[in-house]
Amino acid sequence: MPSTSLRLGGALRGPADAGKEPLAIAGWLFPGGGAARPPVVEDPFWRSGAGRHGLAEVIAGQGDELRAQLLAPHAEAIGEIVRTAAAQKAVRKSPWELAAAACRLLREFIGQA
């Protein structure tokens, strides 16, 4: 799917209305094309109108350039979640839920999920 910009306007249906804009994707999960919102601290999953997805589903069948463009916001989400967990720990709140989400996203990123 050749594109200079992956950003799409519009809202996705589903529980993740807040956060980053959806990204254009196409692949075996989205054969006619579609959009998925990258993970954010408040909702650490890829989301589309069809529900939540793991990174492997989102990048399946993508070309190298698009895969790289999809991996970048996934990696950014890991960092954001870890920073938020550290901030919670600093004020004596439990970071465990966020740490677990970051670990899951990292396992997806390295291909072990």
Secondary structure, DSSP 8 states (H G I E B T S, - for coil): ---S--B--S--SSS--SSS--EEE-SSSSTT-EEEB--BTTB-SEEETTEEE-HHHHHTT--HHHHHHHHHHHHHHHHHHHHHHHHHHHTT---HHHHHHHHHHHHHHHT--
